[in-house]
Amino acid sequence: MPIYEYQCQACESGFELLVRGDTKIACPKCDSRKVARTMSLPARHGNGGSAAPDFSPIGPPKGGGCGGGGCGCH
């Protein structure tokens, strides 16, 4: 049972919905059924067990190792 993100075409509000096989999808704000499913951004892992997930836009890693430019060899 995945959770999908939607954008209402009528009132332009965004919302998430747990979708089961026969779920009727409607905007919780205005009850419109004119909705479009949007892309969800995945969360990146934090830097340890207690770090919160990073929900910033996906991009190159920040520091550390040659891949992120943190080693200073380039």
Predicted model as a PDB file, atoms N, CA, C, CB and O in Angstrom, pLDDT in the B-factor column:
MODEL        1                                                                  
ATOM      1  N   MET A   1       0.838  -1.177   0.000  1.00 56.00           N  
ATOM      2  CA  MET A   1       0.000   0.000   0.000  1.00 56.00           C  
ATOM      3  C   MET A   1       0.887   1.246   0.000  1.00 56.00           C  
ATOM      4  CB  MET A   1      -0.956  -0.005   1.217  1.00 56.00           C  
ATOM      5  O   MET A   1       1.258   1.741   1.065  1.00 56.00           O  
ATOM      6  N   PRO A   2       1.220   1.741  -1.151  1.00 77.00           N  
ATOM      7  CA  PRO A   2       2.115   2.894  -1.229  1.00 77.00           C  
ATOM      8  C   PRO A   2       1.413   4.218  -0.929  1.00 77.00           C  
ATOM      9  CB  PRO A   2       2.741   2.959  -2.596  1.00 77.00           C  
ATOM     10  O   PRO A   2       0.203   4.361  -1.102  1.00 77.00           O  
ATOM     11  N   ILE A   3       2.213   5.172  -0.476  1.00 83.00           N  
ATOM     12  CA  ILE A   3       1.736   6.533  -0.285  1.00 83.00           C  
ATOM     13  C   ILE A   3       2.181   7.326  -1.502  1.00 83.00           C  
ATOM     14  CB  ILE A   3       2.278   7.167   1.057  1.00 83.00           C  
ATOM     15  O   ILE A   3       3.368   7.362  -1.825  1.00 83.00           O  
ATOM     16  N   TYR A   4       1.233   7.961  -2.176  1.00 87.00           N  
ATOM     17  CA  TYR A   4       1.532   8.763  -3.356  1.00 87.00           C  
ATOM     18  C   TYR A   4       1.300  10.238  -3.053  1.00 87.00           C  
ATOM     19  CB  TYR A   4       0.672   8.315  -4.555  1.00 87.00           C  
ATOM     20  O   TYR A   4       0.502  10.582  -2.182  1.00 87.00           O  
ATOM     21  N   GLU A   5       2.004  11.109  -3.780  1.00 92.00           N  
ATOM     22  CA  GLU A   5       1.808  12.553  -3.680  1.00 92.00           C  
ATOM     23  C   GLU A   5       0.987  12.998  -4.873  1.00 92.00           C  
ATOM     24  CB  GLU A   5       3.172  13.317  -3.618  1.00 92.00           C  
ATOM     25  O   GLU A   5       1.190  12.530  -5.994  1.00 92.00           O  
ATOM     26  N   TYR A   6       0.049  13.917  -4.619  1.00 94.00           N  
ATOM     27  CA  TYR A   6      -0.836  14.423  -5.663  1.00 94.00           C  
ATOM     28  C   TYR A   6      -0.882  15.937  -5.632  1.00 94.00           C  
ATOM     29  CB  TYR A   6      -2.245  13.849  -5.505  1.00 94.00           C  
ATOM     30  O   TYR A   6      -0.600  16.558  -4.607  1.00 94.00           O  
ATOM     31  N   GLN A   7      -1.239  16.525  -6.767  1.00 94.00           N  
ATOM     32  CA  GLN A   7      -1.463  17.963  -6.907  1.00 94.00           C  
ATOM     33  C   GLN A   7      -2.873  18.142  -7.451  1.00 94.00           C  
ATOM     34  CB  GLN A   7      -0.387  18.638  -7.850  1.00 94.00           C  
ATOM     35  O   GLN A   7      -3.212  17.597  -8.501  1.00 94.00           O  
ATOM     36  N   CYS A   8      -3.695  18.910  -6.734  1.00 95.00           N  
ATOM     37  CA  CYS A   8      -5.069  19.149  -7.171  1.00 95.00           C  
ATOM     38  C   CYS A   8      -5.066  20.128  -8.340  1.00 95.00           C  
ATOM     39  CB  CYS A   8      -5.937  19.693  -6.003  1.00 95.00           C  
ATOM     40  O   CYS A   8      -4.429  21.179  -8.267  1.00 95.00           O  
ATOM     41  N   GLN A   9      -5.765  19.794  -9.406  1.00 95.00           N  
ATOM     42  CA  GLN A   9      -5.833  20.655 -10.584  1.00 95.00           C  
ATOM     43  C   GLN A   9      -6.806  21.812 -10.364  1.00 95.00           C  
ATOM     44  CB  GLN A   9      -6.251  19.842 -11.815  1.00 95.00           C  
ATOM     45  O   GLN A   9      -6.711  22.832 -11.046  1.00 95.00           O  
ATOM     46  N   ALA A  10      -7.735  21.671  -9.428  1.00 95.00           N  
ATOM     47  CA  ALA A  10      -8.743  22.703  -9.172  1.00 95.00           C  
ATOM     48  C   ALA A  10      -8.228  23.788  -8.228  1.00 95.00           C  
ATOM     49  CB  ALA A  10      -9.998  22.072  -8.590  1.00 95.00           C  
ATOM     50  O   ALA A  10      -8.283  24.971  -8.565  1.00 95.00           O  
ATOM     51  N   CYS A  11      -7.725  23.401  -7.042  1.00 95.00           N  
ATOM     52  CA  CYS A  11      -7.294  24.398  -6.053  1.00 95.00           C  
ATOM     53  C   CYS A  11      -5.774  24.473  -5.907  1.00 95.00           C  
ATOM     54  CB  CYS A  11      -7.913  24.084  -4.706  1.00 95.00           C  
ATOM     55  O   CYS A  11      -5.273  25.294  -5.138  1.00 95.00           O  
ATOM     56  N   GLU A  12      -5.034  23.633  -6.629  1.00 93.00           N  
ATOM     57  CA  GLU A  12      -3.573  23.615  -6.668  1.00 93.00           C  
ATOM     58  C   GLU A  12      -2.909  23.246  -5.349  1.00 93.00           C  
ATOM     59  CB  GLU A  12      -3.079  24.942  -7.096  1.00 93.00           C  
ATOM     60  O   GLU A  12      -1.724  23.525  -5.170  1.00 93.00           O  
ATOM     61  N   SER A  13      -3.631  22.630  -4.423  1.00 93.00           N  
ATOM     62  CA  SER A  13      -2.995  22.192  -3.184  1.00 93.00           C  
ATOM     63  C   SER A  13      -2.356  20.822  -3.399  1.00 93.00           C  
ATOM     64  CB  SER A  13      -4.025  22.143  -2.020  1.00 93.00           C  
ATOM     65  O   SER A  13      -2.812  20.030  -4.223  1.00 93.00           O  
ATOM     66  N   GLY A  14      -1.299  20.564  -2.646  1.00 93.00           N  
ATOM     67  CA  GLY A  14      -0.628  19.277  -2.722  1.00 93.00           C  
ATOM     68  C   GLY A  14      -1.009  18.429  -1.519  1.00 93.00           C  
ATOM     69  O   GLY A  14      -1.263  18.958  -0.437  1.00 93.00           O  
ATOM     70  N   PHE A  15      -1.049  17.120  -1.705  1.00 92.00           N  
ATOM     71  CA  PHE A  15      -1.396  16.229  -0.607  1.00 92.00           C  
ATOM     72  C   PHE A  15      -0.850  14.833  -0.865  1.00 92.00           C  
ATOM     73  CB  PHE A  15      -2.915  16.180  -0.410  1.00 92.00           C  
ATOM     74  O   PHE A  15      -0.532  14.477  -1.999  1.00 92.00           O  
ATOM     75  N   GLU A  16      -0.745  14.044   0.208  1.00 91.00           N  
ATOM     76  CA  GLU A  16      -0.312  12.650   0.127  1.00 91.00           C  
ATOM     77  C   GLU A  16      -1.500  11.767   0.446  1.00 91.00           C  
ATOM     78  CB  GLU A  16       0.877  12.360   1.095  1.00 91.00           C  
ATOM     79  O   GLU A  16      -2.387  12.152   1.207  1.00 91.00           O  
ATOM     80  N   LEU A  17      -1.511  10.572  -0.143  1.00 88.00           N  
ATOM     81  CA  LEU A  17      -2.628   9.660   0.084  1.00 88.00           C  
ATOM     82  C   LEU A  17      -2.133   8.220   0.059  1.00 88.00           C  
ATOM     83  CB  LEU A  17      -3.735   9.871  -0.973  1.00 88.00           C  
ATOM     84  O   LEU A  17      -1.399   7.819  -0.844  1.00 88.00           O  
ATOM     85  N   LEU A  18      -2.544   7.453   1.058  1.00 87.00           N  
ATOM     86  CA  LEU A  18      -2.269   6.024   1.095  1.00 87.00           C  
ATOM     87  C   LEU A  18      -3.251   5.361   0.139  1.00 87.00           C  
ATOM     88  CB  LEU A  18      -2.391   5.440   2.558  1.00 87.00           C  
ATOM     89  O   LEU A  18      -4.464   5.445   0.336  1.00 87.00           O  
ATOM     90  N   VAL A  19      -2.735   4.702  -0.895  1.00 85.00           N  
ATOM     91  CA  VAL A  19      -3.589   4.182  -1.957  1.00 85.00           C  
ATOM     92  C   VAL A  19      -3.716   2.670  -1.854  1.00 85.00           C  
ATOM     93  CB  VAL A  19      -3.037   4.573  -3.330  1.00 85.00           C  
ATOM     94  O   VAL A  19      -2.725   1.940  -1.883  1.00 85.00           O  
ATOM     95  N   ARG A  20      -4.942   2.223  -1.733  1.00 84.00           N  
ATOM     96  CA  ARG A  20      -5.263   0.801  -1.778  1.00 84.00           C  
ATOM     97  C   ARG A  20      -5.937   0.539  -3.111  1.00 84.00           C  
ATOM     98  CB  ARG A  20      -6.178   0.366  -0.572  1.00 84.00           C  
ATOM     99  O   ARG A  20      -6.188   1.480  -3.864  1.00 84.00           O  
ATOM    100  N   GLY A  21      -6.235  -0.698  -3.419  1.00 83.00           N  
ATOM    101  CA  GLY A  21      -6.786  -1.076  -4.716  1.00 83.00           C  
ATOM    102  C   GLY A  21      -7.999  -0.293  -5.180  1.00 83.00           C  
ATOM    103  O   GLY A  21      -8.071   0.073  -6.353  1.00 83.00           O  
ATOM    104  N   ASP A  22      -8.951  -0.024  -4.306  1.00 86.00           N  
ATOM    105  CA  ASP A  22     -10.191   0.641  -4.726  1.00 86.00           C  
ATOM    106  C   ASP A  22     -10.339   2.051  -4.153  1.00 86.00           C  
ATOM    107  CB  ASP A  22     -11.381  -0.193  -4.313  1.00 86.00           C  
ATOM    108  O   ASP A  22     -11.456   2.555  -4.043  1.00 86.00           O  
ATOM    109  N   THR A  23      -9.217   2.697  -3.785  1.00 84.00           N  
ATOM    110  CA  THR A  23      -9.252   4.034  -3.204  1.00 84.00           C  
ATOM    111  C   THR A  23      -9.729   5.057  -4.225  1.00 84.00           C  
ATOM    112  CB  THR A  23      -7.874   4.423  -2.673  1.00 84.00           C  
ATOM    113  O   THR A  23      -9.203   5.122  -5.336  1.00 84.00           O  
ATOM    114  N   LYS A  24     -10.720   5.852  -3.853  1.00 88.00           N  
ATOM    115  CA  LYS A  24     -11.184   6.969  -4.689  1.00 88.00           C  
ATOM    116  C   LYS A  24     -10.322   8.177  -4.340  1.00 88.00           C  
ATOM    117  CB  LYS A  24     -12.730   7.275  -4.465  1.00 88.00           C  
ATOM    118  O   LYS A  24     -10.303   8.619  -3.191  1.00 88.00           O  
ATOM    119  N   ILE A  25      -9.616   8.703  -5.319  1.00 91.00           N  
ATOM    120  CA  ILE A  25      -8.680   9.797  -5.078  1.00 91.00           C  
ATOM    121  C   ILE A  25      -9.383  11.121  -5.293  1.00 91.00           C  
ATOM    122  CB  ILE A  25      -7.444   9.683  -5.995  1.00 91.00           C  
ATOM    123  O   ILE A  25      -9.881  11.410  -6.382  1.00 91.00           O  
ATOM    124  N   ALA A  26      -9.417  11.937  -4.219  1.00 94.00           N  
ATOM    125  CA  ALA A  26     -10.027  13.263  -4.275  1.00 94.00           C  
ATOM    126  C   ALA A  26      -9.228  14.192  -3.372  1.00 94.00           C  
ATOM    127  CB  ALA A  26     -11.534  13.219  -3.847  1.00 94.00           C  
ATOM    128  O   ALA A  26      -8.648  13.753  -2.380  1.00 94.00           O  
ATOM    129  N   CYS A  27      -9.199  15.461  -3.713  1.00 95.00           N  
ATOM    130  CA  CYS A  27      -8.489  16.466  -2.934  1.00 95.00           C  
ATOM    131  C   CYS A  27      -9.164  16.621  -1.568  1.00 95.00           C  
ATOM    132  CB  CYS A  27      -8.449  17.824  -3.689  1.00 95.00           C  
ATOM    133  O   CYS A  27     -10.378  16.816  -1.507  1.00 95.00           O  
ATOM    134  N   PRO A  28      -8.403  16.539  -0.475  1.00 93.00           N  
ATOM    135  CA  PRO A  28      -9.001  16.693   0.852  1.00 93.00           C  
ATOM    136  C   PRO A  28      -9.438  18.129   1.147  1.00 93.00           C  
ATOM    137  CB  PRO A  28      -8.021  16.238   1.908  1.00 93.00           C  
ATOM    138  O   PRO A  28     -10.241  18.357   2.052  1.00 93.00           O  
ATOM    139  N   LYS A  29      -8.917  19.093   0.395  1.00 95.00           N  
ATOM    140  CA  LYS A  29      -9.246  20.497   0.632  1.00 95.00           C  
ATOM    141  C   LYS A  29     -10.536  20.920  -0.068  1.00 95.00           C  
ATOM    142  CB  LYS A  29      -8.102  21.380   0.170  1.00 95.00           C  
ATOM    143  O   LYS A  29     -11.378  21.587   0.534  1.00 95.00           O  
ATOM    144  N   CYS A  30     -10.701  20.526  -1.362  1.00 96.00           N  
ATOM    145  CA  CYS A  30     -11.864  20.996  -2.122  1.00 96.00           C  
ATOM    146  C   CYS A  30     -12.739  19.868  -2.659  1.00 96.00           C  
ATOM    147  CB  CYS A  30     -11.405  21.848  -3.267  1.00 96.00           C  
ATOM    148  O   CYS A  30     -13.757  20.137  -3.297  1.00 96.00           O  
ATOM    149  N   ASP A  31     -12.367  18.619  -2.416  1.00 95.00           N  
ATOM    150  CA  ASP A  31     -13.119  17.429  -2.851  1.00 95.00           C  
ATOM    151  C   ASP A  31     -13.100  17.173  -4.359  1.00 95.00           C  
ATOM    152  CB  ASP A  31     -14.537  17.557  -2.407  1.00 95.00           C  
ATOM    153  O   ASP A  31     -13.838  16.316  -4.845  1.00 95.00           O  
ATOM    154  N   SER A  32     -12.273  17.899  -5.102  1.00 96.00           N  
ATOM    155  CA  SER A  32     -12.188  17.696  -6.545  1.00 96.00           C  
ATOM    156  C   SER A  32     -11.519  16.357  -6.839  1.00 96.00           C  
ATOM    157  CB  SER A  32     -11.409  18.853  -7.219  1.00 96.00           C  
ATOM    158  O   SER A  32     -10.632  15.925  -6.103  1.00 96.00           O  
ATOM    159  N   ARG A  33     -11.945  15.709  -7.906  1.00 95.00           N  
ATOM    160  CA  ARG A  33     -11.310  14.456  -8.321  1.00 95.00           C  
ATOM    161  C   ARG A  33     -10.337  14.700  -9.469  1.00 95.00           C  
ATOM    162  CB  ARG A  33     -12.372  13.424  -8.736  1.00 95.00           C  
ATOM    163  O   ARG A  33      -9.764  13.751 -10.005  1.00 95.00           O  
ATOM    164  N   LYS A  34     -10.142  15.970  -9.855  1.00 96.00           N  
ATOM    165  CA  LYS A  34      -9.166  16.321 -10.890  1.00 96.00           C  
ATOM    166  C   LYS A  34      -7.807  16.499 -10.214  1.00 96.00           C  
ATOM    167  CB  LYS A  34      -9.592  17.628 -11.668  1.00 96.00           C  
ATOM    168  O   LYS A  34      -7.431  17.609  -9.835  1.00 96.00           O  
ATOM    169  N   VAL A  35      -7.078  15.394 -10.069  1.00 95.00           N  
ATOM    170  CA  VAL A  35      -5.777  15.413  -9.417  1.00 95.00           C  
ATOM    171  C   VAL A  35      -4.741  14.757 -10.322  1.00 95.00           C  
ATOM    172  CB  VAL A  35      -5.839  14.699  -8.047  1.00 95.00           C  
ATOM    173  O   VAL A  35      -5.068  13.921 -11.165  1.00 95.00           O  
ATOM    174  N   ALA A  36      -3.501  15.149 -10.132  1.00 94.00           N  
ATOM    175  CA  ALA A  36      -2.389  14.559 -10.889  1.00 94.00           C  
ATOM    176  C   ALA A  36      -1.368  14.041  -9.895  1.00 94.00           C  
ATOM    177  CB  ALA A  36      -1.739  15.598 -11.871  1.00 94.00           C  
ATOM    178  O   ALA A  36      -1.029  14.729  -8.931  1.00 94.00           O  
ATOM    179  N   ARG A  37      -0.878  12.834 -10.123  1.00 92.00           N  
ATOM    180  CA  ARG A  37       0.159  12.276  -9.260  1.00 92.00           C  
ATOM    181  C   ARG A  37       1.476  12.957  -9.582  1.00 92.00           C  
ATOM    182  CB  ARG A  37       0.273  10.734  -9.434  1.00 92.00           C  
ATOM    183  O   ARG A  37       1.804  13.146 -10.754  1.00 92.00           O  
ATOM    184  N   THR A  38       2.235  13.329  -8.558  1.00 90.00           N  
ATOM    185  CA  THR A  38       3.509  14.013  -8.753  1.00 90.00           C  
ATOM    186  C   THR A  38       4.653  13.109  -8.322  1.00 90.00           C  
ATOM    187  CB  THR A  38       3.544  15.340  -7.970  1.00 90.00           C  
ATOM    188  O   THR A  38       4.443  12.104  -7.642  1.00 90.00           O  
ATOM    189  N   MET A  39       5.855  13.472  -8.720  1.00 81.00           N  
ATOM    190  CA  MET A  39       7.046  12.703  -8.355  1.00 81.00           C  
ATOM    191  C   MET A  39       7.402  12.976  -6.902  1.00 81.00           C  
ATOM    192  CB  MET A  39       8.239  13.050  -9.282  1.00 81.00           C  
ATOM    193  O   MET A  39       7.361  14.119  -6.448  1.00 81.00           O  
ATOM    194  N   SER A  40       7.746  11.933  -6.186  1.00 73.00           N  
ATOM    195  CA  SER A  40       8.203  12.053  -4.806  1.00 73.00           C  
ATOM    196  C   SER A  40       9.723  12.062  -4.796  1.00 73.00           C  
ATOM    197  CB  SER A  40       7.646  10.896  -3.924  1.00 73.00           C  
ATOM    198  O   SER A  40      10.358  11.331  -5.555  1.00 73.00           O  
ATOM    199  N   LEU A  41      10.305  12.891  -3.934  1.00 68.00           N  
ATOM    200  CA  LEU A  41      11.751  12.903  -3.790  1.00 68.00           C  
ATOM    201  C   LEU A  41      12.154  11.889  -2.738  1.00 68.00           C  
ATOM    202  CB  LEU A  41      12.261  14.311  -3.420  1.00 68.00           C  
ATOM    203  O   LEU A  41      11.581  11.869  -1.649  1.00 68.00           O  
ATOM    204  N   PRO A  42      13.130  11.047  -3.042  1.00 68.00           N  
ATOM    205  CA  PRO A  42      13.588  10.086  -2.038  1.00 68.00           C  
ATOM    206  C   PRO A  42      14.418  10.794  -0.973  1.00 68.00           C  
ATOM    207  CB  PRO A  42      14.409   8.955  -2.698  1.00 68.00           C  
ATOM    208  O   PRO A  42      15.041  11.819  -1.250  1.00 68.00           O  
ATOM    209  N   ALA A  43      14.429  10.260   0.223  1.00 59.00           N  
ATOM    210  CA  ALA A  43      15.255  10.796   1.299  1.00 59.00           C  
ATOM    211  C   ALA A  43      16.637  10.162   1.223  1.00 59.00           C  
ATOM    212  CB  ALA A  43      14.604  10.541   2.688  1.00 59.00           C  
ATOM    213  O   ALA A  43      16.767   8.969   0.947  1.00 59.00           O  
ATOM    214  N   ARG A  44      17.661  10.963   1.467  1.00 59.00           N  
ATOM    215  CA  ARG A  44      19.018  10.429   1.534  1.00 59.00           C  
ATOM    216  C   ARG A  44      19.311  10.043   2.971  1.00 59.00           C  
ATOM    217  CB  ARG A  44      20.063  11.459   1.008  1.00 59.00           C  
ATOM    218  O   ARG A  44      18.762  10.629   3.904  1.00 59.00           O  
ATOM    219  N   HIS A  45      20.178   9.056   3.147  1.00 59.00           N  
ATOM    220  CA  HIS A  45      20.553   8.624   4.485  1.00 59.00           C  
ATOM    221  C   HIS A  45      21.359   9.706   5.180  1.00 59.00           C  
ATOM    222  CB  HIS A  45      21.349   7.316   4.431  1.00 59.00           C  
ATOM    223  O   HIS A  45      22.110  10.440   4.538  1.00 59.00           O  
ATOM    224  N   GLY A  46      21.204   9.804   6.492  1.00 57.00           N  
ATOM    225  CA  GLY A  46      21.981  10.748   7.290  1.00 57.00           C  
ATOM    226  C   GLY A  46      23.398  10.242   7.482  1.00 57.00           C  
ATOM    227  O   GLY A  46      23.769   9.200   6.942  1.00 57.00           O  
ATOM    228  N   ASN A  47      24.191  10.977   8.248  1.00 60.00           N  
ATOM    229  CA  ASN A  47      25.591  10.629   8.486  1.00 60.00           C  
ATOM    230  C   ASN A  47      25.779   9.846   9.774  1.00 60.00           C  
ATOM    231  CB  ASN A  47      26.437  11.879   8.526  1.00 60.00           C  
ATOM    232  O   ASN A  47      26.789  10.030  10.455  1.00 60.00           O  
ATOM    233  N   GLY A  48      24.875   9.011  10.116  1.00 59.00           N  
ATOM    234  CA  GLY A  48      25.009   8.210  11.333  1.00 59.00           C  
ATOM    235  C   GLY A  48      23.641   7.783  11.817  1.00 59.00           C  
ATOM    236  O   GLY A  48      22.620   8.165  11.245  1.00 59.00           O  
ATOM    237  N   GLY A  49      23.626   6.996  12.862  1.00 60.00           N  
ATOM    238  CA  GLY A  49      22.381   6.469  13.372  1.00 60.00           C  
ATOM    239  C   GLY A  49      21.444   7.525  13.922  1.00 60.00           C  
ATOM    240  O   GLY A  49      20.227   7.350  13.860  1.00 60.00           O  
ATOM    241  N   SER A  50      21.978   8.630  14.464  1.00 60.00           N  
ATOM    242  CA  SER A  50      21.116   9.627  15.087  1.00 60.00           C  
ATOM    243  C   SER A  50      20.822  10.810  14.168  1.00 60.00           C  
ATOM    244  CB  SER A  50      21.749  10.121  16.360  1.00 60.00           C  
ATOM    245  O   SER A  50      20.020  11.674  14.524  1.00 60.00           O  
ATOM    246  N   ALA A  51      21.448  10.867  13.004  1.00 60.00           N  
ATOM    247  CA  ALA A  51      21.227  11.989  12.092  1.00 60.00           C  
ATOM    248  C   ALA A  51      19.871  11.865  11.414  1.00 60.00           C  
ATOM    249  CB  ALA A  51      22.344  12.059  11.038  1.00 60.00           C  
ATOM    250  O   ALA A  51      19.438  10.772  11.050  1.00 60.00           O  
ATOM    251  N   ALA A  52      19.215  12.995  11.252  1.00 63.00           N  
ATOM    252  CA  ALA A  52      17.919  13.013  10.575  1.00 63.00           C  
ATOM    253  C   ALA A  52      18.113  12.823   9.078  1.00 63.00           C  
ATOM    254  CB  ALA A  52      17.168  14.335  10.858  1.00 63.00           C  
ATOM    255  O   ALA A  52      19.159  13.203   8.551  1.00 63.00           O  
ATOM    256  N   PRO A  53      17.131  12.241   8.366  1.00 61.00           N  
ATOM    257  CA  PRO A  53      17.238  12.098   6.921  1.00 61.00           C  
ATOM    258  C   PRO A  53      17.357  13.462   6.249  1.00 61.00           C  
ATOM    259  CB  PRO A  53      16.030  11.337   6.369  1.00 61.00           C  
ATOM    260  O   PRO A  53      16.826  14.457   6.743  1.00 61.00           O  
ATOM    261  N   ASP A  54      18.053  13.495   5.128  1.00 59.00           N  
ATOM    262  CA  ASP A  54      18.268  14.722   4.367  1.00 59.00           C  
ATOM    263  C   ASP A  54      17.248  14.777   3.241  1.00 59.00           C  
ATOM    264  CB  ASP A  54      19.722  14.796   3.808  1.00 59.00           C  
ATOM    265  O   ASP A  54      17.316  13.974   2.310  1.00 59.00           O  
ATOM    266  N   PHE A  55      16.297  15.715   3.307  1.00 60.00           N  
ATOM    267  CA  PHE A  55      15.273  15.845   2.286  1.00 60.00           C  
ATOM    268  C   PHE A  55      15.588  16.940   1.268  1.00 60.00           C  
ATOM    269  CB  PHE A  55      13.947  16.123   2.934  1.00 60.00           C  
ATOM    270  O   PHE A  55      14.721  17.335   0.489  1.00 60.00           O  
ATOM    271  N   SER A  56      16.830  17.428   1.274  1.00 62.00           N  
ATOM    272  CA  SER A  56      17.205  18.454   0.306  1.00 62.00           C  
ATOM    273  C   SER A  56      17.255  17.840  -1.097  1.00 62.00           C  
ATOM    274  CB  SER A  56      18.577  19.091   0.680  1.00 62.00           C  
ATOM    275  O   SER A  56      17.314  16.619  -1.237  1.00 62.00           O  
ATOM    276  N   PRO A  57      17.232  18.686  -2.137  1.00 61.00           N  
ATOM    277  CA  PRO A  57      17.286  18.150  -3.500  1.00 61.00           C  
ATOM    278  C   PRO A  57      18.517  17.268  -3.694  1.00 61.00           C  
ATOM    279  CB  PRO A  57      17.291  19.294  -4.526  1.00 61.00           C  
ATOM    280  O   PRO A  57      19.580  17.524  -3.129  1.00 61.00           O  
ATOM    281  N   ILE A  58      18.352  16.245  -4.491  1.00 58.00           N  
ATOM    282  CA  ILE A  58      19.443  15.313  -4.762  1.00 58.00           C  
ATOM    283  C   ILE A  58      20.518  16.033  -5.571  1.00 58.00           C  
ATOM    284  CB  ILE A  58      18.930  14.050  -5.519  1.00 58.00           C  
ATOM    285  O   ILE A  58      20.209  16.745  -6.526  1.00 58.00           O  
ATOM    286  N   GLY A  59      21.744  15.851  -5.197  1.00 59.00           N  
ATOM    287  CA  GLY A  59      22.868  16.469  -5.888  1.00 59.00           C  
ATOM    288  C   GLY A  59      24.116  15.709  -5.536  1.00 59.00           C  
ATOM    289  O   GLY A  59      24.039  14.616  -4.974  1.00 59.00           O  
ATOM    290  N   PRO A  60      25.269  16.263  -5.856  1.00 57.00           N  
ATOM    291  CA  PRO A  60      26.504  15.568  -5.526  1.00 57.00           C  
ATOM    292  C   PRO A  60      26.669  15.466  -4.016  1.00 57.00           C  
ATOM    293  CB  PRO A  60      27.709  16.284  -6.149  1.00 57.00           C  
ATOM    294  O   PRO A  60      26.162  16.316  -3.284  1.00 57.00           O  
ATOM    295  N   PRO A  61      27.368  14.442  -3.538  1.00 54.00           N  
ATOM    296  CA  PRO A  61      27.602  14.297  -2.108  1.00 54.00           C  
ATOM    297  C   PRO A  61      28.352  15.499  -1.566  1.00 54.00           C  
ATOM    298  CB  PRO A  61      28.378  13.014  -1.818  1.00 54.00           C  
ATOM    299  O   PRO A  61      29.128  16.127  -2.286  1.00 54.00           O  
ATOM    300  N   LYS A  62      28.127  15.820  -0.314  1.00 57.00           N  
ATOM    301  CA  LYS A  62      28.790  16.972   0.311  1.00 57.00           C  
ATOM    302  C   LYS A  62      30.054  16.503   0.998  1.00 57.00           C  
ATOM    303  CB  LYS A  62      27.850  17.684   1.324  1.00 57.00           C  
ATOM    304  O   LYS A  62      29.994  15.777   1.990  1.00 57.00           O  
ATOM    305  N   GLY A  63      31.206  16.915   0.474  1.00 56.00           N  
ATOM    306  CA  GLY A  63      32.496  16.612   1.074  1.00 56.00           C  
ATOM    307  C   GLY A  63      32.812  15.132   1.145  1.00 56.00           C  
ATOM    308  O   GLY A  63      32.005  14.294   0.743  1.00 56.00           O  
ATOM    309  N   GLY A  64      33.970  14.821   1.648  1.00 54.00           N  
ATOM    310  CA  GLY A  64      34.354  13.435   1.867  1.00 54.00           C  
ATOM    311  C   GLY A  64      34.699  12.681   0.604  1.00 54.00           C  
ATOM    312  O   GLY A  64      33.848  12.525  -0.272  1.00 54.00           O  
ATOM    313  N   GLY A  65      35.921  12.211   0.491  1.00 54.00           N  
ATOM    314  CA  GLY A  65      36.339  11.400  -0.656  1.00 54.00           C  
ATOM    315  C   GLY A  65      36.504  12.209  -1.918  1.00 54.00           C  
ATOM    316  O   GLY A  65      36.091  13.367  -1.985  1.00 54.00           O  
ATOM    317  N   CYS A  66      37.107  11.600  -2.917  1.00 59.00           N  
ATOM    318  CA  CYS A  66      37.324  12.276  -4.197  1.00 59.00           C  
ATOM    319  C   CYS A  66      36.029  12.576  -4.918  1.00 59.00           C  
ATOM    320  CB  CYS A  66      38.208  11.440  -5.082  1.00 59.00           C  
ATOM    321  O   CYS A  66      35.943  13.571  -5.637  1.00 59.00           O  
ATOM    322  N   GLY A  67      35.020  11.738  -4.745  1.00 55.00           N  
ATOM    323  CA  GLY A  67      33.744  11.943  -5.446  1.00 55.00           C  
ATOM    324  C   GLY A  67      33.075  13.240  -5.072  1.00 55.00           C  
ATOM    325  O   GLY A  67      32.406  13.849  -5.907  1.00 55.00           O  
ATOM    326  N   GLY A  68      33.236  13.685  -3.827  1.00 53.00           N  
ATOM    327  CA  GLY A  68      32.622  14.934  -3.375  1.00 53.00           C  
ATOM    328  C   GLY A  68      33.567  16.105  -3.394  1.00 53.00           C  
ATOM    329  O   GLY A  68      33.174  17.225  -3.066  1.00 53.00           O  
ATOM    330  N   GLY A  69      34.817  15.868  -3.774  1.00 54.00           N  
ATOM    331  CA  GLY A  69      35.795  16.947  -3.836  1.00 54.00           C  
ATOM    332  C   GLY A  69      36.376  17.297  -2.479  1.00 54.00           C  
ATOM    333  O   GLY A  69      37.043  18.324  -2.355  1.00 54.00           O  
ATOM    334  N   GLY A  70      36.150  16.482  -1.453  1.00 56.00           N  
ATOM    335  CA  GLY A  70      36.609  16.791  -0.116  1.00 56.00           C  
ATOM    336  C   GLY A  70      38.044  16.430   0.171  1.00 56.00           C  
ATOM    337  O   GLY A  70      38.573  16.822   1.211  1.00 56.00           O  
ATOM    338  N   CYS A  71      38.702  15.689  -0.722  1.00 59.00           N  
ATOM    339  CA  CYS A  71      40.063  15.235  -0.429  1.00 59.00           C  
ATOM    340  C   CYS A  71      41.097  16.286  -0.780  1.00 59.00           C  
ATOM    341  CB  CYS A  71      40.363  13.953  -1.179  1.00 59.00           C  
ATOM    342  O   CYS A  71      42.222  16.198  -0.287  1.00 59.00           O  
ATOM    343  N   GLY A  72      40.789  17.262  -1.592  1.00 57.00           N  
ATOM    344  CA  GLY A  72      41.716  18.325  -1.952  1.00 57.00           C  
ATOM    345  C   GLY A  72      42.738  17.935  -3.001  1.00 57.00           C  
ATOM    346  O   GLY A  72      43.667  18.701  -3.257  1.00 57.00           O  
ATOM    347  N   CYS A  73      42.596  16.751  -3.628  1.00 59.00           N  
ATOM    348  CA  CYS A  73      43.582  16.327  -4.619  1.00 59.00           C  
ATOM    349  C   CYS A  73      43.265  16.860  -6.016  1.00 59.00           C  
ATOM    350  CB  CYS A  73      43.660  14.812  -4.655  1.00 59.00           C  
ATOM    351  O   CYS A  73      44.061  16.658  -6.933  1.00 59.00           O  
ATOM    352  N   HIS A  74      42.152  17.519  -6.202  1.00 50.00           N  
ATOM    353  CA  HIS A  74      41.797  18.029  -7.546  1.00 50.00           C  
ATOM    354  C   HIS A  74      41.710  19.516  -7.550  1.00 50.00           C  
ATOM    355  CB  HIS A  74      40.479  17.446  -8.027  1.00 50.00           C  
ATOM    356  O   HIS A  74      41.425  20.115  -8.586  1.00 50.00           O  
TER     357      HIS A  74                                                      
ENDMDL                                                                          
END                                                                             
